[in-house]
Amino acid sequence: MAQQVSQSSNGQSANKSERVTKHLISFAVMIVLTAAAFYLVATDVAPEHLVLPVLLILGALQVFLQLFTFMHLDQKGTAFYRIFIVAGIFFAVVCVVGIFLM
């Protein structure tokens, strides 16, 4: 019985360690994406007509990274939430395209 409890706690601590590592790596990638966007805007590295598309791509990468890291969309049983998030992204894209076409 005591052996099962210690094995269970070892599994939980290893899982917690993996989650912490995953969060720290994701956070570091988000910081790098933010720094890249800032550097792109603050300097004249890219032509002006490429700045907005690159910023949008960097922003989209960061949004998906945050959804899967902090909203736990990579876990089982989140299909219901995924449907609503995808629907929200779809409506946001429709609204943005509509605003640009006006």
Residue pairs with C-beta under 8 A, 6 or more apart in sequence:
22 69
23 69
23 70
26 65
26 66
26 69
26 70
27 69
29 65
30 62
30 65
30 66
33 58
33 61
33 62
33 65
34 62
36 58
37 55
37 58
37 59
39 45
40 46
40 51
40 54
40 55
40 58
41 51
41 55
46 54
67 73
67 85
68 74
71 81
71 85
72 78
73 81
73 82
73 85
